[in-house]
Amino acid sequence: MTDEQHAIIPIEKRDVDFYGDMLIAVLIQRAEEPEPEVYVPVRPICDYLGLAWTGQLQRIKRDEVLNESLEFVRVTRTNSATSSSRGDPDVQCLPLRLLPGWLFGISADRVKPEVREKIIRYRRECYQILWNAFRHDIMPPTDLAPARTGQSSAQIAYEIATAVQHLAQQQMEQEQRLAAVEDSQQRARMWARGVNTRLDSLEIQLSPAANITQEQAGDLALAVKNVGNALEKQGSGKGSGYQRVYGELYRRYSISSYKSLPRGEFDEVMTWLKGWHAELTGGTTS
């Protein structure tokens, strides 16, 4: 990739009307190459498709093949409806043969329906229309006629570009499948977290250290009431029997409320209260 200070000067520039979008294509002749090659400024296409140039440039630079083929080219631009028509004449271009690879990497499923149709049209027809604008300059007259033997370099380039387009399509489909798998895995992880949360809650409820249930608290309060009534019948003042029972319960089990009694000690407390009640009533538990 050339830097902006050493932008390539094209030997020819053409404006190509693509369904109302005025695309730019340039012809570059390198000293080390026997034939010129068509390059296309990428940013104007991003503008026509409503794509953020910064994001697309980052995506190009992440791709090894696209990045090494990206070139600064000096383009004299005419008035255009796109934002790229102003400012620095040095623009970043991709070889036309690699343009389908970039176009097929754009996720058409994440854009508005009208933009999606436009992206699909660019994928389907843009390469051929831009190629037709220059093919008479690149291919000698003998190559424009049906070839009887072998293939010209331009024909080979066309077939390579078509193959790149197919590979890009396959890559896009693969990425979509991977995204679907990732989404499924994410839902599975969320489901597993929910199950773990419910299991943790259940373990807490079943743990001996957990507080007694509401039903057990009701049974415990009734047992305290029975003992308190028995104490009052033996001469304790009204209400003092309950206070004595609760006070002893809190002291024995180091709790501040009967509802905070550990579940693992419930049976022991009930046995103790029933025994106390039996002592006070002469063996009866009513």
C-alpha positions, 0 to 999 in steps of 0.5 A: 500500500502506498502512502498519501505522499506518494499517491499514484497518478492514473493514466485515465479516469472515467465517471461511470453512471451506475443507476444514477450513482456516478462512480469513479474508476481509474486506470493505473499503469505500473512500470513492473506490470505489462498491463494496466489495472482498473482501481476504484475509489471506495469512499464514494461507494460507501457514501452512496450506500450510506455506510460509515467510511471509517468503519469500512476502512477499518474492515478493509485494513483487517483483511490481509488481501484487501489491505495490501492492495489498498492504494492512494490514487490522485483523482481529479474529481468533478462535482458529486452528490457525495461527501467525498467530492470535496477535500484532498484529491488523494483517495484510497482505492481498491483494484476492481478485481477485489471490489466484489470481495469488499462488497460481499463482506458488507452485512446487508441484513443490518441495514434498511430494506431500501439500502439492502436492495442497493447493496445487492445490486452493487454486488450483482452488477457493479463489477461488470459495469465498471469493467465494461468501461475499461475493457476495450482499453485493457484487452487488445482487439484480438482478445475482444473476439471469441478466443480460439486458443488459451485465455487472455490475462484480462479474461483470467483476471475476470475469472479470478474476480468472479471466484473472489466474489463467490468466495466472499459470498461463502465467507459471508454465509459462514459468518452468518452461520457463526453468528447464529451459533453464537446467538444460540450459545448466548441463549444457552448461557443465559438459560444456564445462569437462570438454572444456577440461580434457581438451584442456589435459591433451592440450596439455601432453602434446603440448607440446615442453616436457613431460617425455618419456613412460615409453616414451621414458624406457625408450629413453633408459635403454637408450641410456645403458646401451649407452654405459656398457657401451662405456666400461667395456669401454675401461677405466672401472671397473664402474659408472663408465661409467654415472655418466659418461654420466648426468653428461654428460647432466645437464650438457648439458641442465640436468636432474636426472633423465633422466625430466625431459628435455623431450620436444622434446630427446629425438631430439637426446639419442638422436642424441648417445648413438648417436653416442657409442656408435658412436665407442666401438664402432667404428661398431656400435650394439649 
